[in-house]
């Protein structure tokens, strides 16, 4: 069941509203009767950029050779 509360009520009953969200209810906070935000349960975010830094290595010569080959193919030059 979805409920909508005004900003003042949300301020004074935040703990109760959080419990409702944790129980599966949808809570919308409104200002002057217009919905402004939805109160939602926190979910862990996905992987962080740079999280695997240092976990992989590459051969620079092999990388440079592949780069030259791809560049030649891109510009239509034949190696």
ABEGO torsion letter per residue (X at the ends): XBBBBBAAAAAAAAAAAAAAAAAGBBBBBBBGGBBABBBBBBBBBBBBBGAABGABBBBAAAAAAAAAAAAAAAAGBBX
